[in-house]
Amino acid sequence: MAHAVSTPGTPTGARTGPGPGTPRRTTPDVLGKKTHLLVKWAMPVAAALVYGYWVASVRRHGGPITTTNLLYGFMSMLAFAILYFAIRAVGRRLPREGHAALWGAFAGSALGFIYSGSGVAMFTCVLASLLLAGAVTAALVYHYYTRHDAQDAQEARAARAARTT
């Protein structure tokens, strides 16, 4: 049976990876800053356009396209985009749970608004909205806690390394 042998100069059980002062290897960023900026603004605008079209499509119930229908879809798109950018700006200042709850409420409200235009019972609409809001909130709480805890641990390691040197 083979056993691991400790490296000379290191105590048994110590990690033999890069030391606290050496930078960690990360995956390379293949996109430039301009591409990240473009995606940061283009994705919400594209999502708002799709949302506005979807609202207009649900509202007309398969009938002809009218000016009122187009205006309704455009106003929905504008409201979606404004709320998205406002939540993105405000959410960073909130604690993790508040940030996640804000995005969950946004997703649930967006679904509820579209679903209510289809003519279903209000109870069904509210239930679907609450289920989506709860799922988005739970997923984002998990995401924020795992990502922020890793960042906090990394910052603590860097602070310890700075104190020891």
Backbone hydrogen bonds, N-H to C=O, Kabsch-Sander energy under -0.5 kcal/mol:
donor,donor_aa,acceptor,acceptor_aa,energy
10,T,7,T,-1.9
14,A,11,P,-1.9
22,T,19,G,-0.9
30,V,28,P,-0.9
36,H,32,G,-2.0
37,L,33,K,-2.4
38,L,34,K,-2.5
39,V,35,T,-2.6
40,K,36,H,-2.3
41,W,37,L,-1.4
42,A,38,L,-3.2
43,M,39,V,-1.9
45,V,41,W,-1.2
46,A,42,A,-2.8
47,A,43,M,-2.6
48,A,44,P,-2.3
49,L,45,V,-2.3
50,V,46,A,-2.3
51,Y,47,A,-2.5
52,G,48,A,-2.7
53,Y,49,L,-2.3
54,W,50,V,-2.5
55,V,51,Y,-2.7
56,A,52,G,-2.3
57,S,53,Y,-2.5
58,V,54,W,-2.5
59,R,55,V,-2.3
60,R,56,A,-1.6
61,H,57,S,-0.5
61,H,58,V,-0.8
62,G,57,S,-0.7
63,G,60,R,-2.2
70,L,66,T,-2.2
71,L,67,T,-2.5
72,Y,68,T,-2.4
73,G,69,N,-2.3
74,F,70,L,-2.5
75,M,71,L,-2.7
76,S,72,Y,-2.1
77,M,73,G,-2.3
78,L,74,F,-2.4
79,A,75,M,-2.5
80,F,76,S,-2.5
81,A,77,M,-2.4
82,I,78,L,-2.5
83,L,79,A,-2.5
84,Y,80,F,-2.5
85,F,81,A,-2.5
86,A,82,I,-2.2
87,I,83,L,-2.7
88,R,84,Y,-2.4
89,A,85,F,-1.8
90,V,86,A,-2.7
91,G,87,I,-2.9
92,R,88,R,-0.6
93,R,90,V,-1.5
94,L,91,G,-1.1
99,H,95,P,-2.8
100,A,96,R,-2.4
101,A,97,E,-2.6
102,L,98,G,-2.2
103,W,99,H,-1.9
104,G,100,A,-2.4
105,A,101,A,-2.6
106,F,102,L,-2.0
107,A,103,W,-2.5
108,G,104,G,-2.7
109,S,105,A,-2.5
110,A,106,F,-2.4
111,L,107,A,-2.2
112,G,108,G,-2.6
113,F,109,S,-2.5
114,I,110,A,-1.8
115,Y,111,L,-3.1
116,S,112,G,-2.3
117,G,113,F,-0.9
117,G,114,I,-0.7
118,S,115,Y,-1.2
119,G,116,S,-1.0
120,V,115,Y,-0.7
125,C,121,A,-1.9
126,V,122,M,-2.8
127,L,123,F,-2.6
128,A,124,T,-2.4
129,S,125,C,-2.1
130,L,126,V,-2.6
131,L,127,L,-2.4
132,L,128,A,-2.2
133,A,129,S,-2.7
134,G,130,L,-2.6
135,A,131,L,-2.3
136,V,132,L,-2.8
137,T,133,A,-2.4
138,A,134,G,-2.5
139,A,135,A,-2.4
140,L,136,V,-2.5
141,V,137,T,-2.5
142,Y,138,A,-2.2
143,H,139,A,-2.4
144,Y,140,L,-3.2
145,Y,141,V,-2.6
146,T,142,Y,-2.4
147,R,143,H,-2.4
148,H,144,Y,-2.7
149,D,145,Y,-2.0
150,A,146,T,-1.5
151,Q,147,R,-2.1
152,D,148,H,-2.9
153,A,149,D,-2.3
154,Q,150,A,-2.1
155,E,151,Q,-2.5
156,A,152,D,-2.3
157,R,153,A,-2.3
158,A,154,Q,-2.2
159,A,155,E,-2.2
160,R,156,A,-2.4
161,A,157,R,-2.4
162,A,158,A,-2.0
163,R,159,A,-1.9
164,T,160,R,-2.0
165,T,161,A,-1.3
